[in-house]
Amino acid sequence: MTSPVQLDDKDRRAVRNRLSRARGQLDAVIRQLEENRDCLDVLPQMIAASKAVDRATYAMVLSAIESCANEPGDHPDITELKKLFLSLA
C-alpha cells in the first residue's frame, strides 16, 4: 500500500493563499464583464487568475515529488506523478 502524499502546513497555507487570490481575481473578472468593461481591462485579471491557479498546482506537484524523494516507504506510482507534471505543459 502506498503512503498518502500530504501538503505540510506551510505548503497548504501557500496553496490556499494562491487559490484565494485567484478567486478574488476571478470575482473581479466577473464584475468587469458584468460592467461591460473593455477587453484590455479584463484580460490582465484573467491572466493573473490563471497564473495564480497554475502556481498553486505547481506547488502541489512539487510537494508530491519532494515527498517521494525525501520520505522512505511506498509512494504513489512515479508514472502518475510524471503524467501529472507533464500535463502542466
Gaussian input, Z-matrix of N, CA and C with variables (Angstrom, degrees):
# hf/3-21g

backbone

0 1
 N
 C     1     B1
 C     2     B2     1     A1
 N     3     B3     2     A2     1     D1
 C     4     B4     3     A3     2     D2
 C     5     B5     4     A4     3     D3
 N     6     B6     5     A5     4     D4
 C     7     B7     6     A6     5     D5
 C     8     B8     7     A7     6     D6
 N     9     B9     8     A8     7     D7
 C    10    B10     9     A9     8     D8
 C    11    B11    10    A10     9     D9
 N    12    B12    11    A11    10    D10
 C    13    B13    12    A12    11    D11
 C    14    B14    13    A13    12    D12
 N    15    B15    14    A14    13    D13
 C    16    B16    15    A15    14    D14
 C    17    B17    16    A16    15    D15
 N    18    B18    17    A17    16    D16
 C    19    B19    18    A18    17    D17
 C    20    B20    19    A19    18    D18
 N    21    B21    20    A20    19    D19
 C    22    B22    21    A21    20    D20
 C    23    B23    22    A22    21    D21
 N    24    B24    23    A23    22    D22
 C    25    B25    24    A24    23    D23
 C    26    B26    25    A25    24    D24
 N    27    B27    26    A26    25    D25
 C    28    B28    27    A27    26    D26
 C    29    B29    28    A28    27    D27
 N    30    B30    29    A29    28    D28
 C    31    B31    30    A30    29    D29
 C    32    B32    31    A31    30    D30
 N    33    B33    32    A32    31    D31
 C    34    B34    33    A33    32    D32
 C    35    B35    34    A34    33    D33
 N    36    B36    35    A35    34    D34
 C    37    B37    36    A36    35    D35
 C    38    B38    37    A37    36    D36
 N    39    B39    38    A38    37    D37
 C    40    B40    39    A39    38    D38
 C    41    B41    40    A40    39    D39
 N    42    B42    41    A41    40    D40
 C    43    B43    42    A42    41    D41
 C    44    B44    43    A43    42    D42
 N    45    B45    44    A44    43    D43
 C    46    B46    45    A45    44    D44
 C    47    B47    46    A46    45    D45
 N    48    B48    47    A47    46    D46
 C    49    B49    48    A48    47    D47
 C    50    B50    49    A49    48    D48
 N    51    B51    50    A50    49    D49
 C    52    B52    51    A51    50    D50
 C    53    B53    52    A52    51    D51
 N    54    B54    53    A53    52    D52
 C    55    B55    54    A54    53    D53
 C    56    B56    55    A55    54    D54
 N    57    B57    56    A56    55    D55
 C    58    B58    57    A57    56    D56
 C    59    B59    58    A58    57    D57
 N    60    B60    59    A59    58    D58
 C    61    B61    60    A60    59    D59
 C    62    B62    61    A61    60    D60
 N    63    B63    62    A62    61    D61
 C    64    B64    63    A63    62    D62
 C    65    B65    64    A64    63    D63
 N    66    B66    65    A65    64    D64
 C    67    B67    66    A66    65    D65
 C    68    B68    67    A67    66    D66
 N    69    B69    68    A68    67    D67
 C    70    B70    69    A69    68    D68
 C    71    B71    70    A70    69    D69
 N    72    B72    71    A71    70    D70
 C    73    B73    72    A72    71    D71
 C    74    B74    73    A73    72    D72
 N    75    B75    74    A74    73    D73
 C    76    B76    75    A75    74    D74
 C    77    B77    76    A76    75    D75
 N    78    B78    77    A77    76    D76
 C    79    B79    78    A78    77    D77
 C    80    B80    79    A79    78    D78
 N    81    B81    80    A80    79    D79
 C    82    B82    81    A81    80    D80
 C    83    B83    82    A82    81    D81
 N    84    B84    83    A83    82    D82
 C    85    B85    84    A84    83    D83
 C    86    B86    85    A85    84    D84
 N    87    B87    86    A86    85    D85
 C    88    B88    87    A87    86    D86
 C    89    B89    88    A88    87    D87
 N    90    B90    89    A89    88    D88
 C    91    B91    90    A90    89    D89
 C    92    B92    91    A91    90    D90
 N    93    B93    92    A92    91    D91
 C    94    B94    93    A93    92    D92
 C    95    B95    94    A94    93    D93
 N    96    B96    95    A95    94    D94
 C    97    B97    96    A96    95    D95
 C    98    B98    97    A97    96    D96
 N    99    B99    98    A98    97    D97
 C   100   B100    99    A99    98    D98
 C   101   B101   100   A100    99    D99
 N   102   B102   101   A101   100   D100
 C   103   B103   102   A102   101   D101
 C   104   B104   103   A103   102   D102
 N   105   B105   104   A104   103   D103
 C   106   B106   105   A105   104   D104
 C   107   B107   106   A106   105   D105
 N   108   B108   107   A107   106   D106
 C   109   B109   108   A108   107   D107
 C   110   B110   109   A109   108   D108
 N   111   B111   110   A110   109   D109
 C   112   B112   111   A111   110   D110
 C   113   B113   112   A112   111   D111
 N   114   B114   113   A113   112   D112
 C   115   B115   114   A114   113   D113
 C   116   B116   115   A115   114   D114
 N   117   B117   116   A116   115   D115
 C   118   B118   117   A117   116   D116
 C   119   B119   118   A118   117   D117
 N   120   B120   119   A119   118   D118
 C   121   B121   120   A120   119   D119
 C   122   B122   121   A121   120   D120
 N   123   B123   122   A122   121   D121
 C   124   B124   123   A123   122   D122
 C   125   B125   124   A124   123   D123
 N   126   B126   125   A125   124   D124
 C   127   B127   126   A126   125   D125
 C   128   B128   127   A127   126   D126
 N   129   B129   128   A128   127   D127
 C   130   B130   129   A129   128   D128
 C   131   B131   130   A130   129   D129
 N   132   B132   131   A131   130   D130
 C   133   B133   132   A132   131   D131
 C   134   B134   133   A133   132   D132
 N   135   B135   134   A134   133   D133
 C   136   B136   135   A135   134   D134
 C   137   B137   136   A136   135   D135
 N   138   B138   137   A137   136   D136
 C   139   B139   138   A138   137   D137
 C   140   B140   139   A139   138   D138
 N   141   B141   140   A140   139   D139
 C   142   B142   141   A141   140   D140
 C   143   B143   142   A142   141   D141
 N   144   B144   143   A143   142   D142
 C   145   B145   144   A144   143   D143
 C   146   B146   145   A145   144   D144
 N   147   B147   146   A146   145   D145
 C   148   B148   147   A147   146   D146
 C   149   B149   148   A148   147   D147
 N   150   B150   149   A149   148   D148
 C   151   B151   150   A150   149   D149
 C   152   B152   151   A151   150   D150
 N   153   B153   152   A152   151   D151
 C   154   B154   153   A153   152   D152
 C   155   B155   154   A154   153   D153
 N   156   B156   155   A155   154   D154
 C   157   B157   156   A156   155   D155
 C   158   B158   157   A157   156   D156
 N   159   B159   158   A158   157   D157
 C   160   B160   159   A159   158   D158
 C   161   B161   160   A160   159   D159
 N   162   B162   161   A161   160   D160
 C   163   B163   162   A162   161   D161
 C   164   B164   163   A163   162   D162
 N   165   B165   164   A164   163   D163
 C   166   B166   165   A165   164   D164
 C   167   B167   166   A166   165   D165
 N   168   B168   167   A167   166   D166
 C   169   B169   168   A168   167   D167
 C   170   B170   169   A169   168   D168
 N   171   B171   170   A170   169   D169
 C   172   B172   171   A171   170   D170
 C   173   B173   172   A172   171   D171
 N   174   B174   173   A173   172   D172
 C   175   B175   174   A174   173   D173
 C   176   B176   175   A175   174   D174
 N   177   B177   176   A176   175   D175
 C   178   B178   177   A177   176   D176
 C   179   B179   178   A178   177   D177
 N   180   B180   179   A179   178   D178
 C   181   B181   180   A180   179   D179
 C   182   B182   181   A181   180   D180
 N   183   B183   182   A182   181   D181
 C   184   B184   183   A183   182   D182
 C   185   B185   184   A184   183   D183
 N   186   B186   185   A185   184   D184
 C   187   B187   186   A186   185   D185
 C   188   B188   187   A187   186   D186
 N   189   B189   188   A188   187   D187
 C   190   B190   189   A189   188   D188
 C   191   B191   190   A190   189   D189
 N   192   B192   191   A191   190   D190
 C   193   B193   192   A192   191   D191
 C   194   B194   193   A193   192   D192
 N   195   B195   194   A194   193   D193
 C   196   B196   195   A195   194   D194
 C   197   B197   196   A196   195   D195
 N   198   B198   197   A197   196   D196
 C   199   B199   198   A198   197   D197
 C   200   B200   199   A199   198   D198
 N   201   B201   200   A200   199   D199
 C   202   B202   201   A201   200   D200
 C   203   B203   202   A202   201   D201
 N   204   B204   203   A203   202   D202
 C   205   B205   204   A204   203   D203
 C   206   B206   205   A205   204   D204
 N   207   B207   206   A206   205   D205
 C   208   B208   207   A207   206   D206
 C   209   B209   208   A208   207   D207
 N   210   B210   209   A209   208   D208
 C   211   B211   210   A210   209   D209
 C   212   B212   211   A211   210   D210
 N   213   B213   212   A212   211   D211
 C   214   B214   213   A213   212   D212
 C   215   B215   214   A214   213   D213
 N   216   B216   215   A215   214   D214
 C   217   B217   216   A216   215   D215
 C   218   B218   217   A217   216   D216
 N   219   B219   218   A218   217   D217
 C   220   B220   219   A219   218   D218
 C   221   B221   220   A220   219   D219
 N   222   B222   221   A221   220   D220
 C   223   B223   222   A222   221   D221
 C   224   B224   223   A223   222   D222
 N   225   B225   224   A224   223   D223
 C   226   B226   225   A225   224   D224
 C   227   B227   226   A226   225   D225
 N   228   B228   227   A227   226   D226
 C   229   B229   228   A228   227   D227
 C   230   B230   229   A229   228   D228
 N   231   B231   230   A230   229   D229
 C   232   B232   231   A231   230   D230
 C   233   B233   232   A232   231   D231
 N   234   B234   233   A233   232   D232
 C   235   B235   234   A234   233   D233
 C   236   B236   235   A235   234   D234
 N   237   B237   236   A236   235   D235
 C   238   B238   237   A237   236   D236
 C   239   B239   238   A238   237   D237
 N   240   B240   239   A239   238   D238
 C   241   B241   240   A240   239   D239
 C   242   B242   241   A241   240   D240
 N   243   B243   242   A242   241   D241
 C   244   B244   243   A243   242   D242
 C   245   B245   244   A244   243   D243
 N   246   B246   245   A245   244   D244
 C   247   B247   246   A246   245   D245
 C   248   B248   247   A247   246   D246
 N   249   B249   248   A248   247   D247
 C   250   B250   249   A249   248   D248
 C   251   B251   250   A250   249   D249
 N   252   B252   251   A251   250   D250
 C   253   B253   252   A252   251   D251
 C   254   B254   253   A253   252   D252
 N   255   B255   254   A254   253   D253
 C   256   B256   255   A255   254   D254
 C   257   B257   256   A256   255   D255
 N   258   B258   257   A257   256   D256
 C   259   B259   258   A258   257   D257
 C   260   B260   259   A259   258   D258
 N   261   B261   260   A260   259   D259
 C   262   B262   261   A261   260   D260
 C   263   B263   262   A262   261   D261
 N   264   B264   263   A263   262   D262
 C   265   B265   264   A264   263   D263
 C   266   B266   265   A265   264   D264

   B1=1.4581
   B2=1.5266
   B3=1.3147
   B4=1.4591
   B5=1.5170
   B6=1.3379
   B7=1.4586
   B8=1.5238
   B9=1.3209
   B10=1.4689
   B11=1.5137
   B12=1.3087
   B13=1.4605
   B14=1.5211
   B15=1.3182
   B16=1.4582
   B17=1.5165
   B18=1.3206
   B19=1.4582
   B20=1.5227
   B21=1.3234
   B22=1.4589
   B23=1.5325
   B24=1.3194
   B25=1.4703
   B26=1.5239
   B27=1.3338
   B28=1.4675
   B29=1.5270
   B30=1.3430
   B31=1.4646
   B32=1.5236
   B33=1.3378
   B34=1.4662
   B35=1.5251
   B36=1.3440
   B37=1.4715
   B38=1.5254
   B39=1.3353
   B40=1.4692
   B41=1.5304
   B42=1.3290
   B43=1.4664
   B44=1.5200
   B45=1.3260
   B46=1.4612
   B47=1.5277
   B48=1.3313
   B49=1.4666
   B50=1.5211
   B51=1.3217
   B52=1.4661
   B53=1.5296
   B54=1.3245
   B55=1.4645
   B56=1.5270
   B57=1.3196
   B58=1.4670
   B59=1.5226
   B60=1.3352
   B61=1.4664
   B62=1.5368
   B63=1.3257
   B64=1.4698
   B65=1.5229
   B66=1.3295
   B67=1.4665
   B68=1.5290
   B69=1.3216
   B70=1.4648
   B71=1.5140
   B72=1.3302
   B73=1.4661
   B74=1.5280
   B75=1.3196
   B76=1.4697
   B77=1.5253
   B78=1.3283
   B79=1.4651
   B80=1.5278
   B81=1.3385
   B82=1.4683
   B83=1.5227
   B84=1.3288
   B85=1.4724
   B86=1.5236
   B87=1.3180
   B88=1.4688
   B89=1.5240
   B90=1.3331
   B91=1.4723
   B92=1.5220
   B93=1.3244
   B94=1.4655
   B95=1.5283
   B96=1.3109
   B97=1.4685
   B98=1.5245
   B99=1.3337
   B100=1.4626
   B101=1.5257
   B102=1.3334
   B103=1.4663
   B104=1.5230
   B105=1.3484
   B106=1.4573
   B107=1.5272
   B108=1.3482
   B109=1.4656
   B110=1.5188
   B111=1.2975
   B112=1.4540
   B113=1.5260
   B114=1.3252
   B115=1.4683
   B116=1.5205
   B117=1.3260
   B118=1.4639
   B119=1.5239
   B120=1.3333
   B121=1.4596
   B122=1.5322
   B123=1.3220
   B124=1.4647
   B125=1.5261
   B126=1.3129
   B127=1.4660
   B128=1.5266
   B129=1.3267
   B130=1.4696
   B131=1.5305
   B132=1.3268
   B133=1.4680
   B134=1.5265
   B135=1.3274
   B136=1.4720
   B137=1.5227
   B138=1.3226
   B139=1.4667
   B140=1.5303
   B141=1.3140
   B142=1.4601
   B143=1.5279
   B144=1.3240
   B145=1.4620
   B146=1.5306
   B147=1.3077
   B148=1.4602
   B149=1.5330
   B150=1.3177
   B151=1.4695
   B152=1.5226
   B153=1.3233
   B154=1.4629
   B155=1.5296
   B156=1.3291
   B157=1.4668
   B158=1.5276
   B159=1.3298
   B160=1.4685
   B161=1.5232
   B162=1.3127
   B163=1.4612
   B164=1.5211
   B165=1.3089
   B166=1.4674
   B167=1.5277
   B168=1.3122
   B169=1.4566
   B170=1.5208
   B171=1.3277
   B172=1.4658
   B173=1.5204
   B174=1.3158
   B175=1.4604
   B176=1.5325
   B177=1.3228
   B178=1.4674
   B179=1.5255
   B180=1.3204
   B181=1.4659
   B182=1.5290
   B183=1.3197
   B184=1.4578
   B185=1.5262
   B186=1.3180
   B187=1.4634
   B188=1.5240
   B189=1.3171
   B190=1.4672
   B191=1.5218
   B192=1.3178
   B193=1.4707
   B194=1.5297
   B195=1.3387
   B196=1.4600
   B197=1.5182
   B198=1.3141
   B199=1.4576
   B200=1.5193
   B201=1.3005
   B202=1.4662
   B203=1.5303
   B204=1.3295
   B205=1.4554
   B206=1.5271
   B207=1.3330
   B208=1.4609
   B209=1.5172
   B210=1.3167
   B211=1.4545
   B212=1.5255
   B213=1.3271
   B214=1.4574
   B215=1.5296
   B216=1.2946
   B217=1.4622
   B218=1.5001
   B219=1.3130
   B220=1.4582
   B221=1.5114
   B222=1.3253
   B223=1.4482
   B224=1.5185
   B225=1.3271
   B226=1.4659
   B227=1.5243
   B228=1.2795
   B229=1.4601
   B230=1.5246
   B231=1.3290
   B232=1.4685
   B233=1.5254
   B234=1.3170
   B235=1.4605
   B236=1.5257
   B237=1.3222
   B238=1.4644
   B239=1.5248
   B240=1.3332
   B241=1.4653
   B242=1.5227
   B243=1.3233
   B244=1.4685
   B245=1.5183
   B246=1.3134
   B247=1.4603
   B248=1.5372
   B249=1.3356
   B250=1.4566
   B251=1.5339
   B252=1.3227
   B253=1.4713
   B254=1.5206
   B255=1.3118
   B256=1.4723
   B257=1.5213
   B258=1.3231
   B259=1.4707
   B260=1.5242
   B261=1.3385
   B262=1.4667
   B263=1.5251
   B264=1.3185
   B265=1.4718
   B266=1.5133
   A1=108.83
   A2=116.81
   A3=120.71
   A4=109.69
   A5=115.22
   A6=119.50
   A7=108.79
   A8=117.06
   A9=119.35
   A10=110.54
   A11=115.14
   A12=121.41
   A13=106.17
   A14=115.44
   A15=121.21
   A16=109.82
   A17=116.11
   A18=120.88
   A19=108.36
   A20=116.62
   A21=118.00
   A22=107.45
   A23=116.37
   A24=120.48
   A25=112.53
   A26=116.72
   A27=120.78
   A28=110.87
   A29=116.97
   A30=120.73
   A31=111.15
   A32=116.84
   A33=120.70
   A34=110.21
   A35=116.85
   A36=120.41
   A37=110.76
   A38=116.42
   A39=119.99
   A40=110.89
   A41=116.95
   A42=120.54
   A43=109.95
   A44=116.81
   A45=120.14
   A46=110.48
   A47=117.53
   A48=120.30
   A49=111.39
   A50=117.28
   A51=120.35
   A52=110.78
   A53=116.66
   A54=120.02
   A55=110.97
   A56=117.47
   A57=120.35
   A58=110.60
   A59=115.51
   A60=120.51
   A61=109.60
   A62=116.09
   A63=120.16
   A64=110.71
   A65=116.70
   A66=120.04
   A67=110.08
   A68=116.70
   A69=120.11
   A70=111.78
   A71=115.69
   A72=119.45
   A73=110.91
   A74=117.04
   A75=119.77
   A76=111.05
   A77=117.18
   A78=120.00
   A79=110.43
   A80=116.29
   A81=120.27
   A82=110.74
   A83=117.08
   A84=121.13
   A85=109.91
   A86=116.50
   A87=120.48
   A88=110.08
   A89=116.52
   A90=119.90
   A91=111.13
   A92=115.92
   A93=119.71
   A94=110.75
   A95=117.27
   A96=119.81
   A97=111.07
   A98=115.99
   A99=119.73
   A100=111.56
   A101=116.18
   A102=121.78
   A103=112.16
   A104=115.86
   A105=122.07
   A106=111.73
   A107=115.22
   A108=120.86
   A109=110.82
   A110=115.23
   A111=122.77
   A112=110.38
   A113=116.38
   A114=121.80
   A115=112.13
   A116=116.71
   A117=120.41
   A118=112.27
   A119=117.33
   A120=121.56
   A121=110.86
   A122=116.46
   A123=121.96
   A124=111.65
   A125=116.86
   A126=120.45
   A127=114.84
   A128=120.25
   A129=117.97
   A130=113.27
   A131=116.72
   A132=119.94
   A133=110.92
   A134=116.54
   A135=120.18
   A136=110.44
   A137=116.06
   A138=120.37
   A139=109.98
   A140=117.10
   A141=120.73
   A142=111.32
   A143=116.91
   A144=120.62
   A145=110.66
   A146=115.64
   A147=120.38
   A148=111.03
   A149=116.56
   A150=120.57
   A151=111.55
   A152=117.02
   A153=120.09
   A154=110.76
   A155=116.98
   A156=120.27
   A157=110.21
   A158=116.77
   A159=120.27
   A160=111.09
   A161=117.15
   A162=120.13
   A163=111.78
   A164=117.05
   A165=119.95
   A166=109.64
   A167=116.50
   A168=121.25
   A169=110.74
   A170=117.05
   A171=120.78
   A172=110.68
   A173=116.76
   A174=120.68
   A175=111.15
   A176=116.75
   A177=119.80
   A178=111.25
   A179=117.58
   A180=120.71
   A181=109.74
   A182=116.09
   A183=119.98
   A184=111.08
   A185=117.05
   A186=120.63
   A187=110.90
   A188=117.18
   A189=120.81
   A190=110.78
   A191=116.28
   A192=120.47
   A193=109.99
   A194=117.22
   A195=120.62
   A196=111.65
   A197=116.34
   A198=120.65
   A199=110.63
   A200=116.47
   A201=120.86
   A202=111.11
   A203=116.58
   A204=120.50
   A205=112.07
   A206=116.90
   A207=120.58
   A208=115.65
   A209=118.21
   A210=120.05
   A211=110.63
   A212=115.90
   A213=118.52
   A214=110.37
   A215=115.35
   A216=119.44
   A217=112.52
   A218=114.04
   A219=120.46
   A220=110.06
   A221=115.32
   A222=121.82
   A223=109.69
   A224=115.32
   A225=117.91
   A226=109.47
   A227=115.38
   A228=121.46
   A229=109.39
   A230=116.82
   A231=121.51
   A232=110.62
   A233=116.88
   A234=120.39
   A235=110.35
   A236=116.18
   A237=120.15
   A238=110.55
   A239=117.19
   A240=120.30
   A241=111.18
   A242=116.42
   A243=119.82
   A244=110.48
   A245=116.46
   A246=120.83
   A247=110.46
   A248=116.42
   A249=120.00
   A250=111.29
   A251=115.39
   A252=120.05
   A253=110.87
   A254=116.75
   A255=120.39
   A256=112.46
   A257=117.12
   A258=119.09
   A259=111.48
   A260=116.58
   A261=120.05
   A262=112.09
   A263=116.42
   A264=120.30
   A265=111.50
   D1=139.08
   D2=-178.81
   D3=-86.81
   D4=149.99
   D5=176.47
   D6=-82.89
   D7=145.79
   D8=-179.42
   D9=-69.75
   D10=150.77
   D11=175.45
   D12=-100.34
   D13=118.08
   D14=-177.70
   D15=-120.50
   D16=148.11
   D17=172.35
   D18=-77.12
   D19=140.69
   D20=172.33
   D21=-76.65
   D22=170.74
   D23=-174.27
   D24=-58.63
   D25=-42.21
   D26=-179.40
   D27=-62.95
   D28=-47.48
   D29=179.80
   D30=-65.94
   D31=-38.70
   D32=179.43
   D33=-61.64
   D34=-43.16
   D35=178.06
   D36=-63.82
   D37=-42.07
   D38=-179.15
   D39=-63.33
   D40=-44.02
   D41=179.03
   D42=-65.05
   D43=-44.22
   D44=179.92
   D45=-61.64
   D46=-42.24
   D47=179.02
   D48=-62.29
   D49=-42.28
   D50=178.62
   D51=-63.23
   D52=-41.72
   D53=179.98
   D54=-68.96
   D55=-36.58
   D56=176.13
   D57=-63.87
   D58=-40.66
   D59=177.40
   D60=-62.28
   D61=-43.32
   D62=179.11
   D63=-62.69
   D64=-40.15
   D65=179.06
   D66=-61.96
   D67=-42.96
   D68=177.38
   D69=-61.97
   D70=-40.79
   D71=179.46
   D72=-67.55
   D73=-38.47
   D74=177.64
   D75=-67.03
   D76=-38.46
   D77=175.16
   D78=-59.90
   D79=-40.02
   D80=178.20
   D81=-65.23
   D82=-40.25
   D83=178.18
   D84=-61.45
   D85=-46.07
   D86=-179.29
   D87=-61.39
   D88=-43.97
   D89=177.69
   D90=-60.43
   D91=-45.01
   D92=-179.42
   D93=-62.50
   D94=-39.82
   D95=178.29
   D96=-65.69
   D97=-41.91
   D98=178.62
   D99=-64.49
   D100=-29.75
   D101=178.00
   D102=-85.34
   D103=1.90
   D104=179.67
   D105=57.41
   D106=42.48
   D107=179.75
   D108=-72.24
   D109=158.50
   D110=178.79
   D111=-60.77
   D112=141.37
   D113=179.69
   D114=-54.56
   D115=-37.18
   D116=-178.52
   D117=-68.63
   D118=-17.73
   D119=173.70
   D120=-85.20
   D121=-33.05
   D122=-174.54
   D123=-81.50
   D124=-40.68
   D125=-173.65
   D126=-56.81
   D127=-42.07
   D128=178.66
   D129=-59.71
   D130=-37.04
   D131=177.00
   D132=-66.28
   D133=-39.89
   D134=178.92
   D135=-64.07
   D136=-42.65
   D137=179.45
   D138=-64.25
   D139=-42.26
   D140=179.74
   D141=-63.40
   D142=-41.33
   D143=178.72
   D144=-64.33
   D145=-42.36
   D146=178.84
   D147=-61.89
   D148=-43.84
   D149=179.15
   D150=-64.59
   D151=-38.42
   D152=179.42
   D153=-63.20
   D154=-42.59
   D155=177.48
   D156=-66.59
   D157=-42.58
   D158=178.23
   D159=-58.45
   D160=-44.87
   D161=-178.01
   D162=-67.41
   D163=-34.88
   D164=175.12
   D165=-64.71
   D166=-40.91
   D167=178.33
   D168=-63.77
   D169=-45.61
   D170=178.56
   D171=-59.13
   D172=-41.63
   D173=-179.65
   D174=-62.01
   D175=-39.56
   D176=179.14
   D177=-68.94
   D178=-41.86
   D179=178.37
   D180=-64.01
   D181=-44.26
   D182=178.81
   D183=-60.67
   D184=-40.65
   D185=178.25
   D186=-61.73
   D187=-40.45
   D188=178.27
   D189=-64.44
   D190=-43.38
   D191=179.77
   D192=-64.83
   D193=-45.34
   D194=179.09
   D195=-61.78
   D196=-39.65
   D197=178.99
   D198=-60.79
   D199=-43.42
   D200=-179.84
   D201=-67.54
   D202=-34.96
   D203=-177.02
   D204=-77.91
   D205=-31.26
   D206=-170.88
   D207=-100.39
   D208=-19.06
   D209=-174.74
   D210=-112.51
   D211=132.51
   D212=176.37
   D213=-70.76
   D214=160.24
   D215=177.03
   D216=112.35
   D217=-175.87
   D218=179.97
   D219=-75.95
   D220=144.19
   D221=-178.96
   D222=-133.02
   D223=167.99
   D224=175.22
   D225=-58.16
   D226=153.14
   D227=179.38
   D228=-54.24
   D229=124.63
   D230=-178.57
   D231=-61.02
   D232=-28.17
   D233=177.09
   D234=-62.30
   D235=-38.91
   D236=178.62
   D237=-65.96
   D238=-41.36
   D239=177.06
   D240=-63.42
   D241=-42.18
   D242=178.58
   D243=-61.75
   D244=-42.83
   D245=-179.24
   D246=-62.79
   D247=-43.06
   D248=177.76
   D249=-63.37
   D250=-43.48
   D251=179.88
   D252=-61.87
   D253=-46.67
   D254=-178.52
   D255=-68.43
   D256=-25.64
   D257=178.93
   D258=-68.86
   D259=-15.44
   D260=178.10
   D261=-75.81
   D262=-18.90
   D263=-176.26
   D264=-76.17

